[in-house]
Amino acid sequence: MKYIDEFRNKDLSLKILSRINKIVLPPQVNIMEVCGTHTQSFFRFGLDKLLNPQIKLISGPGCPVCVSSLGYIDAAIKLAESKEVIIATFGDMLHVPGSKSTLGKERAKNANVVVVYSPWDSLRLAKENPDKKIVFLAVGFETTAPAVALSILSAKKENLKNLFFFSSLKLIPSAMGYLLKDKRLNIDAFLCPGHVSAIIGTKPYEFIPKKYAIGCCVAGFEPLDILEGIYILIGQLVQSKPKVENQYVRVVTRNGNKKAQKFIQQVFKTTSAFWRGLGRIPESGLQLRDDFLRFDAGKVFSLKQVNRRIGPPATKCKCGDVLKGLISPKACPLFAKTCKPDNPVGPCMVSSEGACNVYYKYR
C-alpha cells in the first residue's frame, strides 16, 4: 500500500536503529511523544525493545478522550438524564469515568446516547428528531476542530434550532509549553504529533526551542517515521542545536492547512481549558465565538463543570501522573489488576490511544 508499506521496511528500520544505537548518549534521554497514536505505534511495532535503553520515550497527554475533564463528563451525563436530549458522541467517550458513572452506564439505563462517527452525523440526527435537542460532544484536538467548525457553519446555514455543541476541544502546543514548566519531567525533546501538525503546521512549536531550548520533530506514525524522528532529535541533542524539524514532509508543512485554520478561527476563539491530569492551562481550549453562542450547549443548558485533576481519590488511579509522563502505566497500583480495558478505572485505559490501554494490549 503506497505511503504505508514503504515506511514499514524492515531493512531500512534496522539501518536507522543501528545509527541511533551507535550514538554516544547521556545516561538517559527523555523524549516525550505527545500523540497517543505514536505511543500505540511505538509499542505495536516493538520499537521499545530495539532502541538503546538510554533512550526513554515518555507518553504525554496526546489522547483527547483521556484528557477530557471529570467535570466535562459529569456535565455530559447530567445532560443525558434529560428525556428531551439526545447525546451524540464518539464511541470511546462512552466508557470515560465521571465522578459516579459513565455515558455507557447511563445509556444502559435508557439515556438517549447515540454513537456517531463524525460531527456531521449530529446534523442528520437533528433533522430526524425535530422534537429532541441534539448535543454533540465535541472532543478532540486541532485535528477534529475543522470538522466541528464546518458542522456548526452548516447548522447555522440550515437554521437548525435543535442542535448544540458541547466543546472540549483542546490545543496541543499550549499543553506542551505547560509541561515544560514542570521540572520533574526532565523532557529533553518532543516527538510532535503528525495529525495535529497537518492542521497547524510546524510553526506553532517554534516557541519551544526558542524559550526552553528543547528540540521538536514532527513525525508520522509508521516505524520508519518514528525512528527517523528519534534520530533527528538525538542529532539535535548531540549537537546542542534544538530546533523544530519536520520528518513528516509528505503531509505536514510549516504553515499547515490554511483553509482548515480559517474555519477554526471563524467559529472558535481560544480560552483556558481544564485537562484531566494536568489542570487548567491558559489558551489551550476552543470556545464558540459570540456569533455562534446559540449552538453552545454549555451556555444554552447552563452547564457547570466542577473539575479535579483526577478522579475521586478513593480510586487510587494514577492516570494524572501517566498523562503528565511522571510515571509509566505499570507504576499505577491498579494497572492490569482492578483497571483493565473491559473495566477501566481511569480514562487512560479507555481509548486505544491511551497509554494504559496501549501498555495493557502490547506489554
TIMI-692398 format. One record per residue (C-alpha): residue in three letters; residue number from 1; x, y, z. Coordinates in steps of 0.5 Angstrom, whole numbers, plus 500, padded with zeros to 3 digits. Example, Ala and Ser with C-alpha at 12.3 -4.5 7.8 and 13.67 -1.06 7.14 Angstrom:
<rest = ALA, nr = 1, c1 = 525, c2 = 491, c3 = 516>
<rest = SER, nr = 2, c1 = 527, c2 = 498, c3 = 514>
END
This chain:
<rest = MET, nr = 1, c1 = 500, c2 = 500, c3 = 500>
<rest = LYS, nr = 2, c1 = 503, c2 = 506, c3 = 498>
<rest = TYR, nr = 3, c1 = 506, c2 = 511, c3 = 503>
<rest = ILE, nr = 4, c1 = 505, c2 = 506, c3 = 509>
<rest = ASP, nr = 5, c1 = 509, c2 = 499, c3 = 507>
<rest = GLU, nr = 6, c1 = 514, c2 = 504, c3 = 505>
<rest = PHE, nr = 7, c1 = 515, c2 = 506, c3 = 512>
<rest = ARG, nr = 8, c1 = 515, c2 = 499, c3 = 515>
<rest = ASN, nr = 9, c1 = 521, c2 = 497, c3 = 511>
<rest = LYS, nr = 10, c1 = 525, c2 = 492, c3 = 516>
<rest = ASP, nr = 11, c1 = 532, c2 = 493, c3 = 513>
<rest = LEU, nr = 12, c1 = 531, c2 = 501, c3 = 513>
<rest = SER, nr = 13, c1 = 529, c2 = 501, c3 = 520>
<rest = LEU, nr = 14, c1 = 534, c2 = 497, c3 = 522>
<rest = LYS, nr = 15, c1 = 539, c2 = 501, c3 = 519>
<rest = ILE, nr = 16, c1 = 537, c2 = 507, c3 = 523>
<rest = LEU, nr = 17, c1 = 536, c2 = 504, c3 = 529>
<rest = SER, nr = 18, c1 = 544, c2 = 502, c3 = 528>
<rest = ARG, nr = 19, c1 = 545, c2 = 509, c3 = 527>
<rest = ILE, nr = 20, c1 = 542, c2 = 511, c3 = 533>
<rest = ASN, nr = 21, c1 = 544, c2 = 506, c3 = 538>
<rest = LYS, nr = 22, c1 = 552, c2 = 508, c3 = 536>
<rest = ILE, nr = 23, c1 = 551, c2 = 515, c3 = 538>
<rest = VAL, nr = 24, c1 = 554, c2 = 516, c3 = 545>
<rest = LEU, nr = 25, c1 = 549, c2 = 519, c3 = 549>
<rest = PRO, nr = 26, c1 = 548, c2 = 522, c3 = 556>
<rest = PRO, nr = 27, c1 = 546, c2 = 516, c3 = 562>
<rest = GLN, nr = 28, c1 = 538, c2 = 518, c3 = 560>
<rest = VAL, nr = 29, c1 = 535, c2 = 522, c3 = 554>
<rest = ASN, nr = 30, c1 = 528, c2 = 523, c3 = 555>
<rest = ILE, nr = 31, c1 = 523, c2 = 524, c3 = 549>
<rest = MET, nr = 32, c1 = 516, c2 = 526, c3 = 550>
<rest = GLU, nr = 33, c1 = 512, c2 = 523, c3 = 545>
<rest = VAL, nr = 34, c1 = 506, c2 = 528, c3 = 545>
<rest = CYS, nr = 35, c1 = 501, c2 = 524, c3 = 541>
<rest = GLY, nr = 36, c1 = 497, c2 = 518, c3 = 543>
<rest = THR, nr = 37, c1 = 498, c2 = 515, c3 = 536>
<rest = HIS, nr = 38, c1 = 506, c2 = 515, c3 = 537>
<rest = THR, nr = 39, c1 = 505, c2 = 511, c3 = 543>
<rest = GLN, nr = 40, c1 = 501, c2 = 506, c3 = 540>
<rest = SER, nr = 41, c1 = 506, c2 = 505, c3 = 534>
<rest = PHE, nr = 42, c1 = 512, c2 = 505, c3 = 538>
<rest = PHE, nr = 43, c1 = 510, c2 = 499, c3 = 542>
<rest = ARG, nr = 44, c1 = 506, c2 = 496, c3 = 537>
<rest = PHE, nr = 45, c1 = 512, c2 = 495, c3 = 533>
<rest = GLY, nr = 46, c1 = 516, c2 = 493, c3 = 539>
<rest = LEU, nr = 47, c1 = 521, c2 = 499, c3 = 538>
<rest = ASP, nr = 48, c1 = 522, c2 = 500, c3 = 545>
<rest = LYS, nr = 49, c1 = 525, c2 = 493, c3 = 545>
<rest = LEU, nr = 50, c1 = 530, c2 = 495, c3 = 540>
<rest = LEU, nr = 51, c1 = 532, c2 = 502, c3 = 542>
<rest = ASN, nr = 52, c1 = 538, c2 = 504, c3 = 546>
<rest = PRO, nr = 53, c1 = 536, c2 = 503, c3 = 553>
<rest = GLN, nr = 54, c1 = 538, c2 = 510, c3 = 555>
<rest = ILE, nr = 55, c1 = 533, c2 = 513, c3 = 550>
<rest = LYS, nr = 56, c1 = 527, c2 = 513, c3 = 554>
<rest = LEU, nr = 57, c1 = 520, c2 = 515, c3 = 551>
<rest = ILE, nr = 58, c1 = 515, c2 = 518, c3 = 555>
<rest = SER, nr = 59, c1 = 508, c2 = 518, c3 = 554>
<rest = GLY, nr = 60, c1 = 505, c2 = 525, c3 = 554>
<rest = PRO, nr = 61, c1 = 497, c2 = 528, c3 = 554>
<rest = GLY, nr = 62, c1 = 496, c2 = 526, c3 = 547>
<rest = CYS, nr = 63, c1 = 490, c2 = 523, c3 = 548>
<rest = PRO, nr = 64, c1 = 484, c2 = 527, c3 = 547>
<rest = VAL, nr = 65, c1 = 479, c2 = 522, c3 = 551>
<rest = CYS, nr = 66, c1 = 484, c2 = 522, c3 = 557>
<rest = VAL, nr = 67, c1 = 485, c2 = 529, c3 = 558>
<rest = SER, nr = 68, c1 = 477, c2 = 530, c3 = 558>
<rest = SER, nr = 69, c1 = 476, c2 = 533, c3 = 565>
<rest = LEU, nr = 70, c1 = 472, c2 = 530, c3 = 570>
<rest = GLY, nr = 71, c1 = 467, c2 = 536, c3 = 570>
<rest = TYR, nr = 72, c1 = 466, c2 = 535, c3 = 563>
<rest = ILE, nr = 73, c1 = 464, c2 = 528, c3 = 563>
<rest = ASP, nr = 74, c1 = 460, c2 = 529, c3 = 569>
<rest = ALA, nr = 75, c1 = 456, c2 = 535, c3 = 566>
<rest = ALA, nr = 76, c1 = 455, c2 = 531, c3 = 560>
<rest = ILE, nr = 77, c1 = 452, c2 = 525, c3 = 564>
<rest = LYS, nr = 78, c1 = 447, c2 = 531, c3 = 567>
<rest = LEU, nr = 79, c1 = 445, c2 = 533, c3 = 560>
<rest = ALA, nr = 80, c1 = 444, c2 = 525, c3 = 558>
<rest = GLU, nr = 81, c1 = 439, c2 = 525, c3 = 564>
<rest = SER, nr = 82, c1 = 434, c2 = 529, c3 = 561>
<rest = LYS, nr = 83, c1 = 429, c2 = 526, c3 = 556>
<rest = GLU, nr = 84, c1 = 429, c2 = 532, c3 = 551>
<rest = VAL, nr = 85, c1 = 436, c2 = 531, c3 = 550>
<rest = ILE, nr = 86, c1 = 440, c2 = 526, c3 = 545>
<rest = ILE, nr = 87, c1 = 447, c2 = 526, c3 = 546>
<rest = ALA, nr = 88, c1 = 452, c2 = 525, c3 = 540>
<rest = THR, nr = 89, c1 = 459, c2 = 522, c3 = 542>
<rest = PHE, nr = 90, c1 = 465, c2 = 518, c3 = 539>
<rest = GLY, nr = 91, c1 = 465, c2 = 511, c3 = 542>
<rest = ASP, nr = 92, c1 = 471, c2 = 512, c3 = 546>
<rest = MET, nr = 93, c1 = 467, c2 = 517, c3 = 551>
<rest = LEU, nr = 94, c1 = 462, c2 = 512, c3 = 553>
<rest = HIS, nr = 95, c1 = 467, c2 = 509, c3 = 558>
<rest = VAL, nr = 96, c1 = 471, c2 = 515, c3 = 561>
<rest = PRO, nr = 97, c1 = 469, c2 = 515, c3 = 568>
<rest = GLY, nr = 98, c1 = 466, c2 = 521, c3 = 571>
<rest = SER, nr = 99, c1 = 465, c2 = 522, c3 = 579>
<rest = LYS, nr = 100, c1 = 460, c2 = 517, c3 = 579>
<rest = SER, nr = 101, c1 = 458, c2 = 514, c3 = 573>
<rest = THR, nr = 102, c1 = 460, c2 = 514, c3 = 565>
<rest = LEU, nr = 103, c1 = 456, c2 = 515, c3 = 559>
<rest = GLY, nr = 104, c1 = 455, c2 = 508, c3 = 557>
<rest = LYS, nr = 105, c1 = 452, c2 = 506, c3 = 564>
<rest = GLU, nr = 106, c1 = 447, c2 = 512, c3 = 563>
<rest = ARG, nr = 107, c1 = 446, c2 = 509, c3 = 556>
<rest = ALA, nr = 108, c1 = 444, c2 = 502, c3 = 559>
<rest = LYS, nr = 109, c1 = 439, c2 = 506, c3 = 564>
<rest = ASN, nr = 110, c1 = 436, c2 = 508, c3 = 558>
<rest = ALA, nr = 111, c1 = 439, c2 = 515, c3 = 557>
<rest = ASN, nr = 112, c1 = 439, c2 = 517, c3 = 550>
<rest = VAL, nr = 113, c1 = 446, c2 = 517, c3 = 548>
<rest = VAL, nr = 114, c1 = 448, c2 = 515, c3 = 541>
<rest = VAL, nr = 115, c1 = 455, c2 = 514, c3 = 538>
<rest = VAL, nr = 116, c1 = 457, c2 = 518, c3 = 532>
<rest = TYR, nr = 117, c1 = 463, c2 = 517, c3 = 527>
<rest = SER, nr = 118, c1 = 463, c2 = 525, c3 = 525>
<rest = PRO, nr = 119, c1 = 460, c2 = 531, c3 = 527>
<rest = TRP, nr = 120, c1 = 456, c2 = 531, c3 = 521>
<rest = ASP, nr = 121, c1 = 452, c2 = 526, c3 = 524>
<rest = SER, nr = 122, c1 = 449, c2 = 530, c3 = 529>
<rest = LEU, nr = 123, c1 = 446, c2 = 535, c3 = 523>
<rest = ARG, nr = 124, c1 = 443, c2 = 528, c3 = 521>
<rest = LEU, nr = 125, c1 = 440, c2 = 527, c3 = 528>
<rest = ALA, nr = 126, c1 = 438, c2 = 534, c3 = 529>
<rest = LYS, nr = 127, c1 = 434, c2 = 533, c3 = 522>
<rest = GLU, nr = 128, c1 = 431, c2 = 526, c3 = 524>
<rest = ASN, nr = 129, c1 = 429, c2 = 528, c3 = 531>
<rest = PRO, nr = 130, c1 = 426, c2 = 535, c3 = 531>
<rest = ASP, nr = 131, c1 = 422, c2 = 534, c3 = 538>
<rest = LYS, nr = 132, c1 = 429, c2 = 533, c3 = 541>
<rest = LYS, nr = 133, c1 = 435, c2 = 537, c3 = 543>
<rest = ILE, nr = 134, c1 = 442, c2 = 534, c3 = 540>
<rest = VAL, nr = 135, c1 = 448, c2 = 535, c3 = 544>
<rest = PHE, nr = 136, c1 = 455, c2 = 533, c3 = 540>
<rest = LEU, nr = 137, c1 = 460, c2 = 532, c3 = 545>
<rest = ALA, nr = 138, c1 = 466, c2 = 536, c3 = 541>
<rest = VAL, nr = 139, c1 = 472, c2 = 532, c3 = 544>
<rest = GLY, nr = 140, c1 = 479, c2 = 533, c3 = 541>
<rest = PHE, nr = 141, c1 = 485, c2 = 537, c3 = 539>
<rest = GLU, nr = 142, c1 = 486, c2 = 541, c3 = 533>
<rest = THR, nr = 143, c1 = 485, c2 = 535, c3 = 528>
<rest = THR, nr = 144, c1 = 478, c2 = 535, c3 = 530>
<rest = ALA, nr = 145, c1 = 477, c2 = 542, c3 = 530>
<rest = PRO, nr = 146, c1 = 476, c2 = 544, c3 = 523>
<rest = ALA, nr = 147, c1 = 470, c2 = 538, c3 = 522>
<rest = VAL, nr = 148, c1 = 467, c2 = 541, c3 = 528>
<rest = ALA, nr = 149, c1 = 467, c2 = 548, c3 = 526>
<rest = LEU, nr = 150, c1 = 464, c2 = 546, c3 = 519>
<rest = SER, nr = 151, c1 = 459, c2 = 543, c3 = 522>
<rest = ILE, nr = 152, c1 = 457, c2 = 549, c3 = 526>
<rest = LEU, nr = 153, c1 = 457, c2 = 553, c3 = 520>
<rest = SER, nr = 154, c1 = 453, c2 = 548, c3 = 516>
<rest = ALA, nr = 155, c1 = 448, c2 = 548, c3 = 522>
<rest = LYS, nr = 156, c1 = 448, c2 = 556, c3 = 522>
<rest = LYS, nr = 157, c1 = 446, c2 = 556, c3 = 515>
<rest = GLU, nr = 158, c1 = 441, c2 = 551, c3 = 515>
<rest = ASN, nr = 159, c1 = 438, c2 = 554, c3 = 521>
<rest = LEU, nr = 160, c1 = 438, c2 = 548, c3 = 526>
<rest = LYS, nr = 161, c1 = 434, c2 = 550, c3 = 532>
<rest = ASN, nr = 162, c1 = 435, c2 = 544, c3 = 536>
<rest = LEU, nr = 163, c1 = 443, c2 = 542, c3 = 535>
<rest = PHE, nr = 164, c1 = 448, c2 = 544, c3 = 540>
<rest = PHE, nr = 165, c1 = 456, c2 = 543, c3 = 541>
<rest = PHE, nr = 166, c1 = 459, c2 = 542, c3 = 548>
<rest = SER, nr = 167, c1 = 466, c2 = 544, c3 = 547>
<rest = SER, nr = 168, c1 = 472, c2 = 540, c3 = 550>
<rest = LEU, nr = 169, c1 = 477, c2 = 542, c3 = 544>
<rest = LYS, nr = 170, c1 = 484, c2 = 543, c3 = 546>
<rest = LEU, nr = 171, c1 = 490, c2 = 546, c3 = 543>
<rest = ILE, nr = 172, c1 = 497, c2 = 542, c3 = 544>
<rest = PRO, nr = 173, c1 = 502, c2 = 547, c3 = 543>
<rest = SER, nr = 174, c1 = 500, c2 = 550, c3 = 550>
<rest = ALA, nr = 175, c1 = 500, c2 = 544, c3 = 554>
<rest = MET, nr = 176, c1 = 507, c2 = 542, c3 = 551>
<rest = GLY, nr = 177, c1 = 509, c2 = 549, c3 = 554>
<rest = TYR, nr = 178, c1 = 505, c2 = 548, c3 = 560>
<rest = LEU, nr = 179, c1 = 509, c2 = 541, c3 = 561>
<rest = LEU, nr = 180, c1 = 516, c2 = 544, c3 = 561>
<rest = LYS, nr = 181, c1 = 515, c2 = 549, c3 = 567>
<rest = ASP, nr = 182, c1 = 514, c2 = 542, c3 = 571>
<rest = LYS, nr = 183, c1 = 522, c2 = 541, c3 = 572>
<rest = ARG, nr = 184, c1 = 520, c2 = 534, c3 = 575>
<rest = LEU, nr = 185, c1 = 519, c2 = 531, c3 = 568>
<rest = ASN, nr = 186, c1 = 526, c2 = 533, c3 = 565>
<rest = ILE, nr = 187, c1 = 524, c2 = 533, c3 = 558>
<rest = ASP, nr = 188, c1 = 530, c2 = 533, c3 = 553>
<rest = ALA, nr = 189, c1 = 526, c2 = 533, c3 = 547>
<rest = PHE, nr = 190, c1 = 519, c2 = 533, c3 = 544>
<rest = LEU, nr = 191, c1 = 516, c2 = 528, c3 = 538>
<rest = CYS, nr = 192, c1 = 511, c2 = 532, c3 = 536>
<rest = PRO, nr = 193, c1 = 504, c2 = 530, c3 = 533>
<rest = GLY, nr = 194, c1 = 503, c2 = 528, c3 = 526>
<rest = HIS, nr = 195, c1 = 495, c2 = 529, c3 = 525>
<rest = VAL, nr = 196, c1 = 495, c2 = 536, c3 = 529>
<rest = SER, nr = 197, c1 = 501, c2 = 539, c3 = 525>
<rest = ALA, nr = 198, c1 = 498, c2 = 537, c3 = 519>
<rest = ILE, nr = 199, c1 = 493, c2 = 542, c3 = 521>
<rest = ILE, nr = 200, c1 = 497, c2 = 547, c3 = 525>
<rest = GLY, nr = 201, c1 = 504, c2 = 546, c3 = 521>
<rest = THR, nr = 202, c1 = 511, c2 = 546, c3 = 525>
<rest = LYS, nr = 203, c1 = 511, c2 = 554, c3 = 526>
<rest = PRO, nr = 204, c1 = 507, c2 = 554, c3 = 533>
<rest = TYR, nr = 205, c1 = 512, c2 = 549, c3 = 536>
<rest = GLU, nr = 206, c1 = 518, c2 = 555, c3 = 535>
<rest = PHE, nr = 207, c1 = 517, c2 = 558, c3 = 542>
<rest = ILE, nr = 208, c1 = 519, c2 = 551, c3 = 545>
<rest = PRO, nr = 209, c1 = 527, c2 = 551, c3 = 542>
<rest = LYS, nr = 210, c1 = 527, c2 = 559, c3 = 543>
<rest = LYS, nr = 211, c1 = 524, c2 = 559, c3 = 550>
<rest = TYR, nr = 212, c1 = 526, c2 = 553, c3 = 553>
<rest = ALA, nr = 213, c1 = 532, c2 = 550, c3 = 549>
<rest = ILE, nr = 214, c1 = 528, c2 = 544, c3 = 548>
<rest = GLY, nr = 215, c1 = 528, c2 = 541, c3 = 541>
<rest = CYS, nr = 216, c1 = 522, c2 = 538, c3 = 537>
<rest = CYS, nr = 217, c1 = 521, c2 = 534, c3 = 531>
<rest = VAL, nr = 218, c1 = 514, c2 = 533, c3 = 528>
<rest = ALA, nr = 219, c1 = 514, c2 = 525, c3 = 525>
<rest = GLY, nr = 220, c1 = 509, c2 = 521, c3 = 522>
<rest = PHE, nr = 221, c1 = 506, c2 = 514, c3 = 525>
<rest = GLU, nr = 222, c1 = 510, c2 = 508, c3 = 522>
<rest = PRO, nr = 223, c1 = 516, c2 = 505, c3 = 524>
<rest = LEU, nr = 224, c1 = 521, c2 = 509, c3 = 520>
<rest = ASP, nr = 225, c1 = 517, c2 = 516, c3 = 521>
<rest = ILE, nr = 226, c1 = 518, c2 = 515, c3 = 529>
<rest = LEU, nr = 227, c1 = 526, c2 = 512, c3 = 528>
<rest = GLU, nr = 228, c1 = 528, c2 = 518, c3 = 524>
<rest = GLY, nr = 229, c1 = 524, c2 = 523, c3 = 528>
<rest = ILE, nr = 230, c1 = 528, c2 = 520, c3 = 534>
<rest = TYR, nr = 231, c1 = 535, c2 = 520, c3 = 530>
<rest = ILE, nr = 232, c1 = 533, c2 = 527, c3 = 528>
<rest = LEU, nr = 233, c1 = 532, c2 = 529, c3 = 536>
<rest = ILE, nr = 234, c1 = 538, c2 = 525, c3 = 538>
<rest = GLY, nr = 235, c1 = 542, c2 = 529, c3 = 533>
<rest = GLN, nr = 236, c1 = 540, c2 = 536, c3 = 536>
<rest = LEU, nr = 237, c1 = 542, c2 = 534, c3 = 543>
<rest = VAL, nr = 238, c1 = 549, c2 = 531, c3 = 541>
<rest = GLN, nr = 239, c1 = 550, c2 = 538, c3 = 537>
<rest = SER, nr = 240, c1 = 546, c2 = 542, c3 = 543>
<rest = LYS, nr = 241, c1 = 542, c2 = 545, c3 = 537>
<rest = PRO, nr = 242, c1 = 535, c2 = 545, c3 = 539>
<rest = LYS, nr = 243, c1 = 530, c2 = 547, c3 = 533>
<rest = VAL, nr = 244, c1 = 524, c2 = 545, c3 = 530>
<rest = GLU, nr = 245, c1 = 524, c2 = 540, c3 = 525>
<rest = ASN, nr = 246, c1 = 519, c2 = 536, c3 = 520>
<rest = GLN, nr = 247, c1 = 520, c2 = 529, c3 = 519>
<rest = TYR, nr = 248, c1 = 513, c2 = 528, c3 = 516>
<rest = VAL, nr = 249, c1 = 514, c2 = 533, c3 = 510>
<rest = ARG, nr = 250, c1 = 509, c2 = 528, c3 = 506>
<rest = VAL, nr = 251, c1 = 504, c2 = 531, c3 = 510>
<rest = VAL, nr = 252, c1 = 506, c2 = 537, c3 = 514>
<rest = THR, nr = 253, c1 = 508, c2 = 544, c3 = 512>
<rest = ARG, nr = 254, c1 = 511, c2 = 550, c3 = 516>
<rest = ASN, nr = 255, c1 = 504, c2 = 554, c3 = 516>
<rest = GLY, nr = 256, c1 = 500, c2 = 548, c3 = 516>
<rest = ASN, nr = 257, c1 = 493, c2 = 548, c3 = 513>
<rest = LYS, nr = 258, c1 = 491, c2 = 555, c3 = 512>
<rest = LYS, nr = 259, c1 = 483, c2 = 553, c3 = 510>
<rest = ALA, nr = 260, c1 = 482, c2 = 549, c3 = 516>
<rest = GLN, nr = 261, c1 = 485, c2 = 554, c3 = 520>
<rest = LYS, nr = 262, c1 = 481, c2 = 559, c3 = 517>
<rest = PHE, nr = 263, c1 = 474, c2 = 555, c3 = 519>
<rest = ILE, nr = 264, c1 = 477, c2 = 554, c3 = 526>
<rest = GLN, nr = 265, c1 = 478, c2 = 562, c3 = 527>
<rest = GLN, nr = 266, c1 = 472, c2 = 563, c3 = 524>
<rest = VAL, nr = 267, c1 = 468, c2 = 559, c3 = 529>
<rest = PHE, nr = 268, c1 = 472, c2 = 559, c3 = 535>
<rest = LYS, nr = 269, c1 = 476, c2 = 563, c3 = 540>
<rest = THR, nr = 270, c1 = 482, c2 = 561, c3 = 545>
<rest = THR, nr = 271, c1 = 480, c2 = 560, c3 = 552>
<rest = SER, nr = 272, c1 = 483, c2 = 557, c3 = 558>
<rest = ALA, nr = 273, c1 = 482, c2 = 550, c3 = 559>
<rest = PHE, nr = 274, c1 = 482, c2 = 544, c3 = 564>
<rest = TRP, nr = 275, c1 = 486, c2 = 538, c3 = 562>
<rest = ARG, nr = 276, c1 = 485, c2 = 532, c3 = 566>
<rest = GLY, nr = 277, c1 = 491, c2 = 530, c3 = 570>
<rest = LEU, nr = 278, c1 = 494, c2 = 537, c3 = 568>
<rest = GLY, nr = 279, c1 = 489, c2 = 542, c3 = 571>
<rest = ARG, nr = 280, c1 = 488, c2 = 549, c3 = 568>
<rest = ILE, nr = 281, c1 = 492, c2 = 551, c3 = 562>
<rest = PRO, nr = 282, c1 = 491, c2 = 558, c3 = 559>
<rest = GLU, nr = 283, c1 = 490, c2 = 559, c3 = 552>
<rest = SER, nr = 284, c1 = 489, c2 = 551, c3 = 551>
<rest = GLY, nr = 285, c1 = 482, c2 = 551, c3 = 549>
<rest = LEU, nr = 286, c1 = 477, c2 = 553, c3 = 544>
<rest = GLN, nr = 287, c1 = 470, c2 = 556, c3 = 545>
<rest = LEU, nr = 288, c1 = 465, c2 = 559, c3 = 541>
<rest = ARG, nr = 289, c1 = 465, c2 = 566, c3 = 538>
<rest = ASP, nr = 290, c1 = 459, c2 = 570, c3 = 540>
<rest = ASP, nr = 291, c1 = 456, c2 = 569, c3 = 533>
<rest = PHE, nr = 292, c1 = 455, c2 = 562, c3 = 535>
<rest = LEU, nr = 293, c1 = 453, c2 = 562, c3 = 542>
<rest = ARG, nr = 294, c1 = 446, c2 = 559, c3 = 540>
<rest = PHE, nr = 295, c1 = 450, c2 = 553, c3 = 539>
<rest = ASP, nr = 296, c1 = 454, c2 = 553, c3 = 545>
<rest = ALA, nr = 297, c1 = 451, c2 = 547, c3 = 550>
<rest = GLY, nr = 298, c1 = 455, c2 = 550, c3 = 556>
<rest = LYS, nr = 299, c1 = 451, c2 = 557, c3 = 555>
<rest = VAL, nr = 300, c1 = 444, c2 = 554, c3 = 553>
<rest = PHE, nr = 301, c1 = 444, c2 = 549, c3 = 558>
<rest = SER, nr = 302, c1 = 447, c2 = 553, c3 = 564>
<rest = LEU, nr = 303, c1 = 452, c2 = 547, c3 = 565>
<rest = LYS, nr = 304, c1 = 457, c2 = 548, c3 = 571>
<rest = GLN, nr = 305, c1 = 464, c2 = 544, c3 = 571>
<rest = VAL, nr = 306, c1 = 467, c2 = 542, c3 = 577>
<rest = ASN, nr = 307, c1 = 474, c2 = 540, c3 = 576>
<rest = ARG, nr = 308, c1 = 479, c2 = 536, c3 = 579>
<rest = ARG, nr = 309, c1 = 486, c2 = 534, c3 = 576>
<rest = ILE, nr = 310, c1 = 484, c2 = 526, c3 = 577>
<rest = GLY, nr = 311, c1 = 478, c2 = 522, c3 = 579>
<rest = PRO, nr = 312, c1 = 476, c2 = 521, c3 = 586>
<rest = PRO, nr = 313, c1 = 481, c2 = 520, c3 = 591>
<rest = ALA, nr = 314, c1 = 479, c2 = 513, c3 = 593>
<rest = THR, nr = 315, c1 = 480, c2 = 510, c3 = 586>
<rest = LYS, nr = 316, c1 = 488, c2 = 511, c3 = 587>
<rest = CYS, nr = 317, c1 = 488, c2 = 512, c3 = 580>
<rest = LYS, nr = 318, c1 = 495, c2 = 515, c3 = 578>
<rest = CYS, nr = 319, c1 = 492, c2 = 517, c3 = 571>
<rest = GLY, nr = 320, c1 = 494, c2 = 524, c3 = 572>
<rest = ASP, nr = 321, c1 = 501, c2 = 522, c3 = 573>
<rest = VAL, nr = 322, c1 = 501, c2 = 518, c3 = 567>
<rest = LEU, nr = 323, c1 = 498, c2 = 524, c3 = 563>
<rest = LYS, nr = 324, c1 = 504, c2 = 528, c3 = 565>
<rest = GLY, nr = 325, c1 = 509, c2 = 523, c3 = 564>
<rest = LEU, nr = 326, c1 = 511, c2 = 523, c3 = 571>
<rest = ILE, nr = 327, c1 = 510, c2 = 515, c3 = 571>
<rest = SER, nr = 328, c1 = 509, c2 = 509, c3 = 566>
<rest = PRO, nr = 329, c1 = 502, c2 = 506, c3 = 567>
<rest = LYS, nr = 330, c1 = 506, c2 = 500, c3 = 570>
<rest = ALA, nr = 331, c1 = 507, c2 = 504, c3 = 576>
<rest = CYS, nr = 332, c1 = 500, c2 = 505, c3 = 578>
<rest = PRO, nr = 333, c1 = 498, c2 = 500, c3 = 583>
<rest = LEU, nr = 334, c1 = 491, c2 = 499, c3 = 579>
<rest = PHE, nr = 335, c1 = 494, c2 = 497, c3 = 572>
<rest = ALA, nr = 336, c1 = 492, c2 = 490, c3 = 570>
<rest = LYS, nr = 337, c1 = 489, c2 = 489, c3 = 577>
<rest = THR, nr = 338, c1 = 483, c2 = 493, c3 = 578>
<rest = CYS, nr = 339, c1 = 484, c2 = 497, c3 = 572>
<rest = LYS, nr = 340, c1 = 483, c2 = 494, c3 = 565>
<rest = PRO, nr = 341, c1 = 480, c2 = 496, c3 = 558>
<rest = ASP, nr = 342, c1 = 474, c2 = 492, c3 = 560>
<rest = ASN, nr = 343, c1 = 473, c2 = 495, c3 = 567>
<rest = PRO, nr = 344, c1 = 477, c2 = 502, c3 = 566>
<rest = VAL, nr = 345, c1 = 478, c2 = 506, c3 = 573>
<rest = GLY, nr = 346, c1 = 482, c2 = 512, c3 = 569>
<rest = PRO, nr = 347, c1 = 481, c2 = 515, c3 = 562>
<rest = CYS, nr = 348, c1 = 488, c2 = 513, c3 = 560>
<rest = MET, nr = 349, c1 = 485, c2 = 505, c3 = 560>
<rest = VAL, nr = 350, c1 = 479, c2 = 507, c3 = 556>
<rest = SER, nr = 351, c1 = 482, c2 = 510, c3 = 549>
<rest = SER, nr = 352, c1 = 486, c2 = 506, c3 = 544>
<rest = GLU, nr = 353, c1 = 491, c2 = 512, c3 = 544>
<rest = GLY, nr = 354, c1 = 491, c2 = 512, c3 = 552>
<rest = ALA, nr = 355, c1 = 498, c2 = 510, c3 = 555>
<rest = CYS, nr = 356, c1 = 495, c2 = 505, c3 = 560>
<rest = ASN, nr = 357, c1 = 491, c2 = 502, c3 = 554>
<rest = VAL, nr = 358, c1 = 497, c2 = 501, c3 = 550>
<rest = TYR, nr = 359, c1 = 501, c2 = 498, c3 = 555>
<rest = TYR, nr = 360, c1 = 496, c2 = 493, c3 = 557>
<rest = LYS, nr = 361, c1 = 495, c2 = 491, c3 = 550>
<rest = TYR, nr = 362, c1 = 502, c2 = 490, c3 = 548>
<rest = ARG, nr = 363, c1 = 506, c2 = 489, c3 = 554>
END
